[in-house]
Amino acid sequence: MNKFAFIPLLVLILVSSGCQSLEMVPDPEGPEHPGEEFTRHYNYSHFAVTKEGNYSVELVFKDGTIKEGINNIDIIIHDRDNMDVTGAAVSIIPYMPIHQHSADMTPIVIERGGGTYSARNVDITMPGRWQLTVRVSTVRANDEAVFDLMIEPGGGLMETMHTPHDMQMGKDTGRTSVVSARQMFKVTYKAPIPIPLNRLHSWDLTISTPRREAVTGANIQVDGGMPAHGHNLSTRPVVVETSMPGKYRIDGMKFTMPGEWVVRLHIDSGLETDTAEFIFMVR
Amino acid sequence: MKKFFLLAFLLSMVASLAMAMHPETQHQWSDDQRAVLKSLWLSSLAPMPLDPSNKFTDDERAIELGKSLFMDPRLSGNKKVSCSTCHRPDAFFTDNLPLAHGMGTTGRRSMPLAGMAYSPWLFWDGRKDSIWSQALGPIESPVEHGISRTMSVHILRDHYRERYESIFGQMPDFPDEDFPDIARPAEDYPAAREAWERIPPEKRKLISKVYSDMGKAIGAYVRRIRHGESLFDRYVAAILKDDIASATKLFTPEQAIGLALFIGKAGCINCHNGPLLTNNDFHNMGISDGDAGRAEGMDKVRADEFNCLGPFSDAAESDCGELRFMDTNRQKYAGAFKTPSLRNVAQRPPYMHAGQFASIREVLRHYNQVASEGKLDKSIIHGELTEPEMGELEEFLRTLDGPVIAP
């Protein structure tokens, strides 16, 4: 059963036996700016070294600044040797110390290559003092840098199309937010944790505009299925609006197989139509 | 690079040898696998769901009456067929025939009854949405019990009146001359239908009400038929306690490998998931032989007067989610049949909705065959299993044998 346990052993033997095929290939670009401990690429970026000195983290904001609203941030990470850090697990957590709350959207971090990562949907829900914690995990070290930022009012817009594959499930609340395909709506769903198998249940939905105005009276159709299997949903769920502005409920959700499911909401607010897509695992 | 392959080869040899010398390595499961094993464990089964459409499910008198009716051959045209003819209590509440045989031969195999309280849909095509309404179907089927609801009501009146009234209240009078035994809303028999239509509508409703009560008593009994612990459940209990010594005694290495295939490569848990090893959904296996399956069943359950939303149901509309949110994708459900539980599967050949396959091996070979044709939904593909793997999977499936417990 446990055949993978041999892999580290295999690697160890291969390395110690000097296997030619596993020799390190030097980076053709070489270390950037030798002589400096860590390189900073942009003078308008925010730059910090992680707490234990393992990495440098550089935040590059679109238009040079971070604003109230949804922000997209590039993160450049170097290691102690000032080499680009690739393949790291990177997360960014916005937190407002004075109110002791974090953002209600989970930012999504995607590796861009060359030590650059893109964080999408960094949701700054109000102006004021915020802390952005960037956690970097590699096989060598786990470390984090904290940025203290004063954020001005005045609305960042959702600028990047959200890729639902990148979505992360809110670990504690079961809430997950996405931006619809044409960025007309922000949609948050709250599902039971874990999402039940073979049991009919409901999800709560919150729908707003990019400027956080509740979307009321929308007509919402639901479809979806299992992309890997090529079949649709096991039920025909129905969305009903509640008495709270912008709050809806999807009734009739049921997933009869473990694996990756997609649920699409076709939203017609009367003013705009757009589609929001959720991708999630049922276990 | 040669060195790499040589080393990899040597290491894999060492690994195989280690496994052969230490069979307990077969019983090492990752955290993810343990979570899956736990999800299939009988002890993970949720409490029996309520049936809001039948308010008599917890009435012990209804359960007792239901048991008597279940076993009563008077409820048949030849006085020889009861529910227990095809759902034999001594054979896991099914028979071992390819096609069920009552008054005549049906087009499908008798379904096992254990754990049906957990199933939102009944029959292979899901044309019923509760056990009580399911129980009423065969009574009026000419090839099963072959009688009518009118005759059923007369049998209740003549043999069960007191017990009926203690549960459901006073039984209306149904004089034979006004309510001929032949009368039923039949589509297959014009004389029966004419007799039924000659009865005034309000009196027809009274008959159907008492008939539905009969179903509710049988449903209350059948709901209680459940699975007991299997060898597999004892194995999972040992694994979850990290009791590898016991696990090694309970499962052979082949059974453990079969289980790993079941939850892994073979993809069985796509549909055979949860503690009852079924998702109670409908899938086309490529053996419909012209039977429309669920594609017709979904129309029938919607039109059924005894469904959750119908006049004889005790449920509120909000309790009928399965029916209200039922998927009606005709193409998807053409030739699709309900996933059966795999508990006791080795004990009840032949297999599939019309008993097309005599052995589990034939079923597995069929899956390999349909996979290679690539016409069907990918969720039913069971991996390209080799013959030895099929053997291991079969060994595992035998560990799902366990008692069936009935009141």
Interface residues (C-beta under 8 A of the other chain):
Chain A: M1 N2 K3 F6 L9 L10 I13 L14 S17 C19 Q20 S21 L197 N198 L200 M226 A228 H229 G230 H231 N232 L233 S234 T235 R236 P237 V238 D251 G252 K254 T256 M257 P258 G259 R283
Chain B: M1 K3 F4 L7 A8 L11 S12 A15 T25 Q26 H27 Q28 W29 S30 A35 V36 S39 P120 A256 A260 I269 N270 C271 N273 G274 N279 N280 D281 G321 E322 R324 F325 M326 D327 T328 N329 K332 D377 K378 S379
